[in-house]
Amino acid sequence: MASGSEAEKSPEVVLEWPKKDKKRLLHAVYRVGDLDRTIKCYTECFGMKLLRQRDVPEEKYTNAFLGFGPEDTNFALELTYNYGVDKYDIGAGFGHFAIATEDVYKLAEKIKSSCCCKITREPGPVKGGSTVIAFAQDPDGYMFELIQRGPTPEPLCQVMLRVGDLDRSIKFYEKALGMKLLRKKDVPDYKYTIAMLGYADEDKTTVIELTYNYGVTEYTKGNAYAQVAIGTEDVYKSAEAVELVTKELGGKILRQPGPLPGLNTKIASFLDPDGWKVHIIRISSRRTVPKFIVLNSTVDKVLVDNADFLKELQ
């Protein structure tokens, strides 16, 4: 990846970058069987806004971004409809998204009475706790946890994924991506442990919730959920750190950092140790969103150049 003086950097120097970088979770990408139906469901039931949409007939797909605020400040869901495909396998590894609301009971009643989603867990406190939650399922089978919480700048607050080695995953996200472990909770009665990781407190931003079920080391991924995208100030330095950590903890670089063909947006993509995909995208202090960075591949993570990301939103 690097050459000259860059190649001579010590591991300590390379791993300092994730600690200093201004990363942010940008969006999650997944596939749906009826885009208009899903847009209607998310806007009418959950209160999301349709942020942008584009049809690409030459490649036979349509994209739509939805969320609770502008993409330069808020997390978004990027939905992909591939022409003629009306059903996908979500798999056992993907868990749910979560929406924070000041009144779970009211939101659940709205969902029951006015949309194509269905409530699969009635509102009520979690066992042994006081937090009120409910669960809703959209027409494609994606689950949404509804969490009662005070006012927040980011209602779209969680992406939950299941992993086979929680400590390894925590270490990977901390070292490779500079995330902070916000909390970890073991629930022996139900034989699972969760860890919340992110770039700010849970009530301020979107976080990744990793779940380890006792004794389960692998999960099927299906072909529905694709990846999360993360913004970075320098996609090359971020990818360099990721590549170094994959050698220690597992994972795989899928796309070396560089501009996308036809766009100047710089990205890199990789798999974490459990096979979850990430894209890293460069984002500048002015913040721009790329006009549709769509990689219809398997589950992964993407690093996105922040400066390029913002130019594309104009």
KOLBAMI-400026 format. One record per residue (C-alpha): residue in one letter; x negated, y negated, z negated. Coordinates in nm, 2 decimals. Each point is the difference from the previous one (the first is absolute). Layout:
N
+-----+--------+--------+--------+
| res |     px |     py |     pz |
+-----+--------+--------+--------+
|   a |      X |      Y |      Z |
...
+-----+--------+--------+--------+
This chain:
314
+-----+--------+--------+--------+
| res |     px |     py |     pz |
+-----+--------+--------+--------+
|   m |   0.00 |   0.00 |   0.00 |
|   a |  -0.27 |  -0.24 |  -0.09 |
|   s |  -0.35 |  -0.08 |   0.14 |
|   g |  -0.31 |  -0.20 |  -0.09 |
|   s |   0.01 |  -0.17 |  -0.34 |
|   e |   0.37 |   0.10 |  -0.04 |
|   a |  -0.10 |   0.37 |   0.01 |
|   e |  -0.25 |  -0.06 |  -0.28 |
|   k |   0.25 |  -0.11 |  -0.25 |
|   s |   0.00 |   0.20 |  -0.32 |
|   p |   0.32 |   0.18 |  -0.11 |
|   e |   0.03 |  -0.25 |  -0.29 |
|   v |   0.00 |  -0.30 |   0.23 |
|   v |   0.26 |   0.17 |   0.24 |
|   l |   0.23 |   0.08 |  -0.29 |
|   e |  -0.01 |  -0.36 |  -0.14 |
|   w |   0.21 |  -0.12 |   0.30 |
|   p |   0.33 |   0.17 |  -0.10 |
|   k |  -0.03 |  -0.17 |  -0.34 |
|   k |  -0.03 |  -0.35 |   0.16 |
|   d |   0.22 |   0.04 |   0.30 |
|   k |   0.35 |  -0.17 |   0.00 |
|   k |   0.20 |   0.31 |   0.11 |
|   r |   0.38 |   0.02 |   0.01 |
|   l |   0.24 |   0.28 |   0.08 |
|   l |   0.17 |  -0.12 |   0.33 |
|   h |   0.25 |   0.25 |   0.12 |
|   a |   0.10 |   0.37 |   0.01 |
|   v |   0.06 |   0.16 |   0.34 |
|   y |   0.26 |   0.28 |   0.06 |
|   r |   0.23 |   0.14 |   0.27 |
|   v |   0.38 |  -0.01 |   0.01 |
|   g |   0.25 |   0.17 |   0.23 |
|   d |   0.23 |  -0.30 |   0.05 |
|   l |  -0.16 |  -0.34 |  -0.04 |
|   d |   0.32 |  -0.21 |   0.01 |
|   r |   0.16 |   0.22 |  -0.26 |
|   t |  -0.30 |  -0.03 |  -0.23 |
|   i |  -0.02 |  -0.38 |   0.04 |
|   k |   0.37 |  -0.03 |  -0.08 |
|   c |  -0.05 |   0.23 |  -0.30 |
|   y |  -0.30 |  -0.19 |  -0.15 |
|   t |   0.14 |  -0.35 |   0.06 |
|   e |   0.36 |   0.07 |  -0.12 |
|   c |  -0.08 |   0.24 |  -0.28 |
|   f |  -0.33 |  -0.10 |  -0.14 |
|   g |   0.00 |  -0.37 |   0.10 |
|   m |  -0.31 |   0.01 |   0.22 |
|   k |  -0.06 |  -0.23 |   0.29 |
|   l |  -0.09 |   0.09 |   0.35 |
|   l |  -0.33 |  -0.18 |   0.05 |
|   r |  -0.09 |   0.09 |   0.36 |
|   q |   0.08 |   0.26 |   0.26 |
|   r |  -0.15 |   0.11 |   0.33 |
|   d |   0.09 |   0.25 |   0.27 |
|   v |  -0.29 |   0.16 |   0.20 |
|   p |   0.17 |   0.18 |   0.29 |
|   e |  -0.32 |   0.09 |   0.18 |
|   e |  -0.10 |   0.20 |  -0.31 |
|   k |   0.36 |   0.10 |  -0.09 |
|   y |   0.02 |  -0.13 |  -0.36 |
|   t |   0.16 |  -0.29 |  -0.19 |
|   n |  -0.13 |  -0.15 |  -0.32 |
|   a |   0.16 |  -0.20 |  -0.28 |
|   f |  -0.15 |  -0.16 |  -0.31 |
|   l |   0.23 |  -0.05 |  -0.31 |
|   g |  -0.06 |  -0.13 |  -0.34 |
|   f |   0.10 |  -0.25 |  -0.27 |
|   g |  -0.23 |  -0.28 |   0.11 |
|   p |  -0.25 |  -0.12 |   0.27 |
|   e |  -0.27 |   0.24 |   0.10 |
|   d |  -0.27 |  -0.25 |  -0.09 |
|   t |   0.10 |   0.03 |  -0.37 |
|   n |   0.21 |   0.31 |  -0.04 |
|   f |  -0.01 |   0.38 |   0.07 |
|   a |   0.20 |   0.12 |   0.29 |
|   l |   0.13 |   0.33 |   0.15 |
|   e |  -0.09 |   0.06 |   0.36 |
|   l |   0.26 |   0.23 |   0.16 |
|   t |  -0.08 |   0.18 |   0.33 |
|   y |   0.26 |   0.15 |   0.23 |
|   n |  -0.13 |   0.22 |   0.27 |
|   y |   0.23 |   0.03 |   0.30 |
|   g |   0.21 |   0.31 |  -0.02 |
|   v |  -0.12 |   0.13 |  -0.34 |
|   d |   0.28 |  -0.01 |  -0.26 |
|   k |  -0.15 |   0.21 |  -0.27 |
|   y |  -0.33 |   0.04 |  -0.19 |
|   d |  -0.14 |   0.22 |  -0.27 |
|   i |  -0.08 |  -0.21 |  -0.31 |
|   g |  -0.19 |   0.29 |  -0.16 |
|   a |  -0.06 |   0.07 |  -0.37 |
|   g |  -0.29 |  -0.24 |  -0.06 |
|   f |   0.18 |  -0.33 |   0.06 |
|   g |   0.19 |  -0.11 |  -0.31 |
|   h |   0.19 |  -0.33 |   0.03 |
|   f |   0.00 |  -0.37 |   0.03 |
|   a |   0.13 |  -0.21 |  -0.29 |
|   i |   0.20 |  -0.32 |  -0.02 |
|   a |   0.01 |  -0.22 |  -0.31 |
|   t |   0.33 |  -0.16 |  -0.08 |
|   e |   0.14 |  -0.20 |  -0.30 |
|   d |   0.31 |   0.22 |   0.00 |
|   v |  -0.03 |   0.37 |   0.10 |
|   y |   0.37 |   0.07 |  -0.07 |
|   k |   0.11 |  -0.28 |   0.23 |
|   l |  -0.23 |   0.10 |   0.28 |
|   a |   0.11 |   0.37 |  -0.03 |
|   e |   0.36 |  -0.11 |   0.03 |
|   k |  -0.08 |  -0.21 |   0.30 |
|   i |  -0.17 |   0.30 |   0.17 |
|   k |   0.29 |   0.23 |  -0.08 |
|   s |   0.26 |  -0.24 |   0.14 |
|   s |  -0.16 |  -0.16 |   0.30 |
|   c |  -0.27 |   0.20 |   0.18 |
|   c |  -0.12 |   0.33 |   0.14 |
|   c |  -0.24 |   0.07 |  -0.28 |
|   k |   0.11 |   0.22 |  -0.29 |
|   i |  -0.08 |   0.00 |  -0.37 |
|   t |  -0.17 |   0.32 |  -0.10 |
|   r |  -0.06 |  -0.09 |  -0.37 |
|   e |   0.25 |  -0.22 |  -0.18 |
|   p |  -0.14 |  -0.31 |  -0.18 |
|   g |  -0.12 |   0.06 |  -0.35 |
|   p |  -0.31 |  -0.01 |  -0.22 |
|   v |  -0.29 |   0.23 |   0.06 |
|   k |  -0.01 |   0.29 |  -0.24 |
|   g |  -0.18 |  -0.11 |  -0.31 |
|   g |  -0.02 |  -0.36 |   0.11 |
|   s |   0.20 |  -0.31 |   0.05 |
|   t |  -0.07 |  -0.09 |   0.36 |
|   v |   0.32 |   0.03 |   0.21 |
|   i |  -0.05 |   0.17 |   0.34 |
|   a |   0.21 |   0.16 |   0.27 |
|   f |  -0.09 |   0.18 |   0.33 |
|   a |   0.14 |  -0.06 |   0.35 |
|   q |  -0.06 |   0.19 |   0.32 |
|   d |   0.01 |  -0.16 |   0.34 |
|   p |   0.15 |   0.18 |   0.31 |
|   d |  -0.34 |   0.14 |   0.10 |
|   g |  -0.06 |   0.15 |  -0.34 |
|   y |  -0.25 |  -0.25 |  -0.14 |
|   m |   0.05 |  -0.06 |  -0.37 |
|   f |   0.01 |  -0.34 |  -0.17 |
|   e |  -0.04 |  -0.03 |  -0.38 |
|   l |   0.20 |  -0.30 |  -0.13 |
|   i |  -0.17 |  -0.15 |  -0.31 |
|   q |   0.15 |  -0.25 |  -0.23 |
|   r |  -0.24 |  -0.29 |  -0.06 |
|   g |  -0.01 |  -0.37 |  -0.05 |
|   p |  -0.05 |  -0.25 |   0.28 |
|   t |  -0.30 |   0.10 |   0.22 |
|   p |  -0.17 |  -0.15 |   0.30 |
|   e |  -0.01 |   0.36 |   0.16 |
|   p |   0.31 |   0.21 |  -0.03 |
|   l |  -0.14 |   0.26 |   0.23 |
|   c |  -0.22 |   0.12 |  -0.28 |
|   q |  -0.13 |   0.36 |   0.05 |
|   v |  -0.11 |   0.26 |   0.25 |
|   m |  -0.01 |   0.34 |  -0.17 |
|   l |  -0.22 |   0.28 |   0.14 |
|   r |  -0.08 |   0.34 |  -0.15 |
|   v |  -0.36 |   0.11 |  -0.04 |
|   g |  -0.18 |   0.32 |  -0.09 |
|   d |  -0.27 |  -0.14 |  -0.23 |
|   l |   0.10 |  -0.32 |  -0.18 |
|   d |  -0.33 |  -0.09 |  -0.15 |
|   r |  -0.17 |   0.04 |   0.33 |
|   s |   0.26 |  -0.22 |   0.17 |
|   i |  -0.02 |  -0.27 |  -0.26 |
|   k |  -0.38 |  -0.01 |   0.03 |
|   f |   0.03 |  -0.01 |   0.38 |
|   y |   0.24 |  -0.30 |   0.00 |
|   e |  -0.20 |  -0.18 |  -0.25 |
|   k |  -0.34 |   0.04 |   0.16 |
|   a |   0.10 |   0.00 |   0.37 |
|   l |   0.28 |  -0.26 |   0.00 |
|   g |  -0.06 |  -0.20 |  -0.32 |
|   m |   0.34 |   0.08 |  -0.15 |
|   k |   0.05 |  -0.02 |  -0.38 |
|   l |   0.15 |   0.28 |  -0.20 |
|   l |   0.30 |  -0.19 |  -0.16 |
|   r |   0.13 |   0.29 |  -0.20 |
|   k |   0.00 |   0.38 |  -0.02 |
|   k |   0.27 |   0.21 |  -0.17 |
|   d |   0.02 |   0.37 |  -0.06 |
|   v |   0.35 |   0.16 |  -0.02 |
|   p |  -0.06 |   0.35 |  -0.13 |
|   d |   0.37 |   0.07 |  -0.03 |
|   y |   0.04 |  -0.02 |   0.37 |
|   k |  -0.36 |   0.11 |   0.08 |
|   y |  -0.13 |  -0.30 |   0.19 |
|   t |  -0.23 |  -0.30 |  -0.05 |
|   i |   0.02 |  -0.33 |   0.18 |
|   a |  -0.24 |  -0.28 |   0.06 |
|   m |   0.08 |  -0.35 |   0.12 |
|   l |  -0.27 |  -0.18 |   0.20 |
|   g |  -0.01 |  -0.34 |   0.17 |
|   y |  -0.14 |  -0.34 |   0.03 |
|   a |   0.22 |  -0.18 |  -0.26 |
|   d |   0.24 |   0.08 |  -0.28 |
|   e |   0.29 |   0.22 |   0.09 |
|   d |   0.26 |  -0.28 |  -0.05 |
|   k |  -0.19 |  -0.22 |   0.24 |
|   t |  -0.08 |   0.21 |   0.31 |
|   t |   0.04 |   0.33 |   0.17 |
|   v |  -0.19 |   0.29 |  -0.15 |
|   i |  -0.09 |   0.36 |   0.10 |
|   e |   0.15 |   0.26 |  -0.23 |
|   l |  -0.20 |   0.33 |   0.01 |
|   t |   0.17 |   0.30 |  -0.14 |
|   y |  -0.16 |   0.33 |  -0.10 |
|   n |   0.22 |   0.30 |  -0.06 |
|   y |  -0.16 |   0.25 |  -0.22 |
|   g |  -0.17 |   0.28 |   0.20 |
|   v |   0.09 |  -0.14 |   0.34 |
|   t |  -0.31 |  -0.09 |   0.20 |
|   e |   0.14 |  -0.04 |   0.36 |
|   y |   0.31 |  -0.13 |   0.16 |
|   t |   0.15 |   0.01 |   0.35 |
|   k |  -0.01 |  -0.35 |   0.16 |
|   g |   0.26 |   0.03 |   0.27 |
|   n |   0.01 |  -0.24 |   0.29 |
|   a |   0.23 |  -0.28 |  -0.14 |
|   y |  -0.21 |  -0.21 |  -0.24 |
|   a |  -0.31 |  -0.13 |   0.18 |
|   q |  -0.23 |  -0.23 |  -0.21 |
|   v |  -0.05 |  -0.31 |  -0.21 |
|   a |  -0.19 |  -0.31 |   0.13 |
|   i |  -0.23 |  -0.20 |  -0.22 |
|   g |  -0.13 |  -0.35 |   0.07 |
|   t |  -0.37 |  -0.08 |  -0.05 |
|   e |  -0.23 |  -0.30 |   0.04 |
|   d |  -0.26 |   0.21 |   0.19 |
|   v |   0.11 |   0.33 |   0.16 |
|   y |  -0.36 |   0.10 |   0.07 |
|   k |  -0.11 |  -0.02 |  -0.36 |
|   s |   0.32 |   0.16 |  -0.12 |
|   a |  -0.04 |   0.29 |   0.24 |
|   e |  -0.36 |   0.04 |  -0.10 |
|   a |   0.10 |   0.05 |  -0.37 |
|   v |   0.28 |   0.24 |   0.10 |
|   e |  -0.24 |   0.21 |   0.20 |
|   l |  -0.24 |   0.02 |  -0.28 |
|   v |   0.27 |   0.11 |  -0.25 |
|   t |   0.13 |   0.26 |   0.24 |
|   k |  -0.34 |   0.17 |  -0.02 |
|   e |   0.04 |   0.03 |  -0.37 |
|   l |   0.37 |   0.07 |  -0.05 |
|   g |   0.13 |   0.12 |   0.33 |
|   g |   0.21 |  -0.17 |   0.27 |
|   k |  -0.09 |  -0.08 |   0.36 |
|   i |  -0.06 |  -0.31 |   0.21 |
|   l |   0.24 |   0.01 |   0.30 |
|   r |  -0.08 |  -0.32 |   0.17 |
|   q |  -0.32 |  -0.20 |  -0.04 |
|   p |   0.05 |  -0.37 |  -0.06 |
|   g |   0.05 |  -0.22 |   0.30 |
|   p |   0.26 |  -0.20 |   0.21 |
|   l |   0.30 |   0.17 |   0.14 |
|   p |   0.01 |   0.02 |   0.38 |
|   g |   0.20 |  -0.31 |   0.13 |
|   l |  -0.01 |  -0.16 |  -0.34 |
|   n |  -0.28 |  -0.16 |  -0.20 |
|   t |   0.14 |   0.15 |  -0.32 |
|   k |  -0.27 |   0.20 |  -0.17 |
|   i |   0.11 |   0.32 |  -0.17 |
|   a |  -0.14 |   0.33 |  -0.14 |
|   s |   0.19 |   0.31 |  -0.10 |
|   f |  -0.08 |   0.30 |  -0.23 |
|   l |   0.15 |   0.28 |  -0.19 |
|   d |  -0.02 |   0.02 |  -0.38 |
|   p |  -0.10 |   0.33 |  -0.17 |
|   d |   0.36 |   0.12 |   0.02 |
|   g |   0.04 |  -0.09 |   0.37 |
|   w |   0.20 |  -0.31 |  -0.05 |
|   k |  -0.08 |  -0.26 |   0.27 |
|   v |  -0.10 |  -0.36 |  -0.06 |
|   h |  -0.06 |  -0.28 |   0.25 |
|   i |  -0.22 |  -0.30 |  -0.10 |
|   i |   0.08 |  -0.32 |   0.17 |
|   r |  -0.21 |  -0.32 |  -0.02 |
|   i |   0.20 |  -0.30 |  -0.15 |
|   s |  -0.12 |  -0.36 |  -0.03 |
|   s |   0.08 |  -0.25 |  -0.27 |
|   r |   0.26 |  -0.14 |   0.25 |
|   r |   0.16 |   0.34 |   0.04 |
|   t |   0.15 |   0.12 |   0.32 |
|   v |   0.17 |   0.32 |   0.09 |
|   p |  -0.10 |   0.19 |   0.31 |
|   k |   0.26 |   0.02 |   0.27 |
|   f |   0.07 |   0.36 |  -0.05 |
|   i |  -0.29 |   0.22 |  -0.10 |
|   v |   0.17 |   0.33 |   0.06 |
|   l |  -0.19 |   0.32 |  -0.01 |
|   n |   0.24 |   0.29 |   0.03 |
|   s |  -0.22 |   0.26 |  -0.16 |
|   t |   0.00 |   0.22 |  -0.30 |
|   v |   0.01 |  -0.13 |  -0.35 |
|   d |  -0.30 |  -0.22 |  -0.07 |
|   k |  -0.11 |  -0.33 |  -0.15 |
|   v |  -0.10 |  -0.31 |   0.20 |
|   l |  -0.24 |  -0.28 |  -0.09 |
|   v |   0.11 |  -0.32 |   0.17 |
|   d |  -0.21 |  -0.32 |   0.06 |
|   n |   0.17 |  -0.28 |  -0.19 |
|   a |  -0.10 |  -0.28 |   0.23 |
|   d |   0.12 |   0.18 |   0.31 |
|   f |   0.31 |   0.11 |  -0.17 |
|   l |   0.11 |  -0.36 |  -0.06 |
|   k |  -0.07 |  -0.12 |   0.35 |
|   e |   0.24 |   0.25 |   0.14 |
|   l |   0.29 |  -0.12 |  -0.21 |
|   q |   0.00 |  -0.34 |   0.16 |
+-----+--------+--------+--------+
